[in-house]
Amino acid sequence: MKTIRLVLALSCSLLLGIKVYGAQYKVVELPVAELGENSSPTDINSIGEVTVNLVTKYNPPIDISLLDFDSLSSYLTDVESAKVGDFNDDDYAFLYSYIQSFAENQLYQQISTQNGFIATESDSQELHGFDSIDSSTDDYSNSTFVDLQGINDFGYAVGYGFDGFYTLDYINEDIDDVTYVLNDFYVRGFAYIDGDTVALPPPDTTAGGLSYAFDINDSNQVVGYGTTELVSDEFAQSVEDCADDEVRADVPEESCLRSLSIELNSSVTTISQRRGIIWQVDERGSVTDTYVLPMLIEPDSSDETVYSSTAVAINDYGVAVGESPDYYLDTTTLITSAAIYIDDEVTTINQDESVYSSSAAAINNDNIVVGYASKLVQGSLVNKFFVHDVDADVTEYPDDFYTTANSYATDINNQNMIIGYGDSELTTSGTSRTGAFLYDYRNDLFNEINTLLECNSEYNIVEVHGINDDNTIVATATVTEASRNLSGEIIYDDYGAEIETTHYVAVKLEPISGGSIDNCDALEAEVERQGGSLFWLLSITPLVIIRLFRTKQL
């Protein structure tokens, strides 16, 4: 028996003897991905907390009180059960799609298509934004779209979302009782401070106004943009008419204003000025200051052009970045340029005649700014990621995937490690495949992130969104897994096999201490070679064991 064990051990050692190649990053799927169809992270702080947006959360609530079952009965397989909220899979999916087809219609339930979470490797906490509590369930109505964008080292997150919806009963002139589904503003930025949602209103709140928040530093300064000045007299008159019972249509005033808030959102470029903003929030959850940032141009009082600028990132010293209207060189041609906001001043990156526009995405505490610029490369306009040193006033365009590839930087940490994405390679059809990258600014090292993972990883990294000072990266990956229905249950085909689908999941990429880049081509070749040896070994092992066994019997 000892001899037989020796042969078996030899077989196993050869089977496991294929060299294990290292990697520089391991992929950790965040558990929030299990709660909905697709998930994508946006930022990560120093302790590994991640802001994640989840698309199509499983088990959305259906408000049966707002459904007309008489008109829907021919589409449902079990009407009586549906009337009491007991839906089978087919009816549940139909009703959800039916309700979503009436998004922004004031007579139908509103269901959020995106929810925000703060996630770790072991837990997920939903941030409900401005969502309201449904009195019939004592739970959130899941009516508000939420988009989380940033988080600081204290765990305070920022983003933007719809106002919570409520129902309002109204008896019209025909004595019809109509139930409206309404809210008081279309979209507003917010900060999440110690469990509370803090509204970040714009300077101008006509018809609710519009505001968006994108980043927060450790001093609780929040950057974004919002409506600052109404420029449409016609829109202003419409708002006044909503308050006049004689002029307003046969609808409640709240419904009239809701219609105007939808119009403001869809036609804001002709209705209101928008500017980059810094909101100062204290630890008690109060907005103590709202500062409207300057633009790279200074329109005179007679200029009626509607301009828009924004701030998307801010470092711990209060230097913010984003984009602003600008003039192309010394002409009067309007373009958009990367904006760097320092106190009351705004500057941009170095731009020559080859750069037609630019946008800043992030800044670290060393005042290194990253973003992308649209510039002329070999006769074609291409977007290229840039690195701008504010203190030295130097702008660089590092080499990326290939000369004519588009590339975009999305974040930079205080170690000057830069992440982004772009065209990673040209296919035979002439189209480009998208890939994410990690660029070491100090050492001028550029790598596609998928090459830093283990060979044959089940995850394909398509975009990277945030990187902390531990060089941990949050990314969106595609992965092929079992398809699930609206309740989150696995879907099977007629033969009982799982139906697979490829979807997006939020992941963390954690550095591996002492890791090295895999040589996947060499690994594949060695697997093939070892596979032949193993086939030979496994084919003769039974014969060896039989002969040894017979020898022992003799």
C-alpha positions, 0 to 999 in steps of 0.5 A, spaced: 500 500 500 505 504 501 508 503 494 501 505 491 500 511 495 507 513 492 504 512 485 498 516 487 502 522 490 506 522 484 500 523 480 497 528 484 504 532 484 504 532 477 497 534 476 498 540 480 505 541 478 503 547 473 506 553 475 502 558 478 503 565 475 502 571 480 498 577 478 498 584 481 491 585 483 486 580 485 478 582 483 473 582 489 466 583 487 462 587 492 456 584 495 451 589 492 452 586 485 447 581 488 442 586 489 440 588 482 441 587 475 447 591 474 452 595 478 457 600 478 462 603 483 464 611 483 469 612 488 473 609 494 475 612 500 481 611 505 478 605 509 475 601 503 468 604 503 465 604 496 460 608 493 456 604 488 450 605 483 445 599 482 441 599 476 434 595 476 434 593 484 431 586 485 424 586 488 421 593 486 414 594 490 408 595 486 403 600 488 396 596 486 392 602 488 394 606 482 393 600 477 387 599 473 386 592 473 380 592 468 384 595 463 390 590 464 386 584 465 387 581 458 395 582 459 395 578 466 395 571 467 392 571 474 388 577 475 385 576 482 392 574 485 395 580 482 389 585 485 392 583 492 399 584 490 400 576 489 404 576 483 407 570 479 413 571 475 410 573 468 405 578 471 410 581 476 415 582 470 409 585 465 407 590 471 414 592 472 415 594 465 408 597 464 409 602 470 416 604 467 413 605 460 410 611 464 416 614 467 414 622 469 407 621 467 403 624 473 398 619 473 402 612 474 407 610 480 414 612 479 419 606 480 427 608 481 431 605 476 437 606 480 439 606 487 445 608 491 449 604 496 455 605 500 459 598 500 464 594 503 467 587 501 462 584 507 456 589 507 452 594 503 448 600 506 443 603 501 442 611 501 435 613 499 436 620 498 430 624 498 425 618 497 419 618 501 416 613 506 410 609 504 405 610 509 401 603 507 408 599 508 412 604 513 418 603 508 421 607 503 417 607 496 423 606 492 421 612 487 427 616 487 433 615 482 439 616 486 446 617 483 452 617 488 458 620 486 463 621 491 465 619 498 470 622 503 475 619 508 469 620 514 464 616 510 460 622 508 457 621 501 455 625 495 450 625 489 444 627 486 437 624 486 430 625 484 425 628 490 421 623 493 414 622 490 407 623 493 400 622 491 395 628 491 387 627 490 384 632 486 377 633 484 376 636 477 371 640 473 368 634 471 367 631 478 372 626 477 377 624 482 384 624 480 390 621 483 396 625 481 403 622 483 408 628 484 414 631 487 417 638 488 423 638 484 426 634 478 433 633 481 438 636 487 444 634 489 445 632 496 450 630 502 449 624 506 452 626 513 451 621 519 445 618 516 442 624 514 440 626 507 442 634 506 439 637 500 444 642 496 439 647 493 442 651 487 442 658 487 436 659 483 430 654 485 425 656 480 420 650 479 425 646 484 431 648 480 437 643 478 443 641 482 448 636 482 454 634 487 460 630 484 465 630 490 466 631 497 473 633 501 475 631 508 473 639 510 466 637 507 466 642 501 462 639 496 463 641 488 458 640 483 453 645 479 446 648 479 441 653 476 444 660 478 439 665 474 433 664 470 434 667 463 427 665 460 421 670 461 416 665 458 418 660 463 418 665 469 411 667 466 409 660 466 411 659 473 407 665 475 401 662 472 401 655 476 399 659 482 393 663 478 387 658 479 383 662 473 389 661 468 392 654 470 389 648 467 384 644 471 390 641 475 392 642 482 398 647 482 403 642 484 401 638 478 403 644 474 409 646 477 411 638 476 410 639 469 415 645 469 420 642 473 420 636 467 421 642 462 426 645 466 430 639 466 429 637 458 430 644 456 435 648 461 440 650 456 435 655 454 432 657 460 437 658 466 444 659 467 448 654 470 455 654 474 460 650 478 458 651 485 462 649 492 457 648 498 460 648 505 457 643 509 458 642 517 458 636 521 451 637 523 448 637 516 447 644 515 449 648 508 453 654 511 455 657 504 454 656 497 459 659 493 458 660 485 465 659 481 467 664 476 468 662 469 474 662 464 470 667 460 467 674 463 460 675 459 458 682 459 451 685 461 449 685 454 451 678 453 444 673 453 448 667 451 446 661 456 453 658 459 454 652 463 460 650 467 461 645 472 466 642 478 467 635 479 472 634 484 476 638 489 482 636 493 483 637 501 486 644 500 479 646 496 482 646 489 477 644 485 477 642 477 471 641 472 470 645 466 468 652 463 466 655 457 472 658 454 475 661 447 479 657 442 486 661 443 485 668 441 479 667 437 471 668 439 470 661 438 467 658 444 469 651 446 469 648 453 476 647 457 478 644 463 477 649 469 482 649 475 478 653 481 483 656 486 480 661 491 477 666 486 481 665 480 480 660 475 485 657 470 486 652 465 491 647 462 496 649 457 493 649 450 496 650 443 492 650 436 492 642 436 487 642 442 480 644 441 477 642 448 478 639 454 475 637 461 478 636 468 476 629 472 480 629 478 485 633 482 490 630 488 493 634 494 499 635 490 495 639 485 496 634 479 490 634 475 488 629 470 482 629 465 482 629 457 483 633 451 480 633 444 486 634 440 489 633 433 493 627 432 495 625 425 490 629 422 484 626 426 481 629 432 482 624 438 481 625 445 487 624 449 488 623 457 492 629 460 496 630 466 497 637 469 501 640 474 498 646 477 504 649 481 509 648 475 504 649 470 506 644 465 501 639 461 503 632 459 500 627 454 503 620 456 503 615 451 497 610 452 494 604 448 496 607 441 497 613 437 490 614 435 487 611 441 482 615 445 483 615 452 480 618 458 483 619 465 478 618 471 482 619 477 488 620 481 491 618 488 496 622 492 501 617 490 500 620 483 497 613 480 492 615 475 486 610 472 482 611 466 480 607 460 480 608 452 481 604 446 485 598 448 486 595 441 483 595 434 479 589 431 480 587 424 473 590 423 476 597 424 472 598 431 476 599 437 475 595 444 475 598 450 480 597 456 481 600 463 488 603 464 493 604 470 498 609 469 504 611 474 506 618 473 512 618 477 515 612 473 512 613 467 509 606 466 502 605 463 499 598 463 492 595 461 489 593 467 486 586 465 493 585 464 495 586 471 489 580 473 490 573 473 490 569 467 483 567 465 480 571 470 472 571 469 472 578 470 473 583 464 475 590 467 471 595 462 472 602 466 475 604 472 472 610 477 476 611 483 483 609 486 485 610 494 492 611 496 493 604 498 492 603 490 486 600 491 481 601 485 474 600 484 472 598 477 466 596 473 467 589 470 463 584 465 462 577 468 458 571 465 453 569 470 446 565 471 440 570 469 435 572 474 428 574 474 425 581 477 425 577 484 433 575 483 431 568 482 435 564 477 432 563 471 432 556 468 431 553 461 426 547 459 431 542 460 433 545 467 439 548 466 441 555 468 440 561 463 447 565 463 447 572 461 453 577 461 452 583 466 456 589 469 458 588 476 462 593 481 468 590 483 474 592 487 481 591 485 486 590 491 494 590 490 497 583 491 503 584 495 509 582 491 505 580 485 508 580 478 504 581 471 502 574 469 505 572 462 499 569 460 502 566 453 507 562 457 502 560 461 497 557 456 503 554 452 505 550 459 498 548 460 498 545 453 505 542 454 503 539 461 496 537 459 500 532 454 504 529 460 498 529 464 494 525 459 500 520 458 501 519 466 493 518 467 493 513 462 499 509 465 497 510 472 492 505 473 496 500 469 502 501 474 497 500 480 494 494 478 501 491 477 504 493 483 498 490 487 499 484 483 506 484 485 504 485 493 499 479 492 505 474 490 
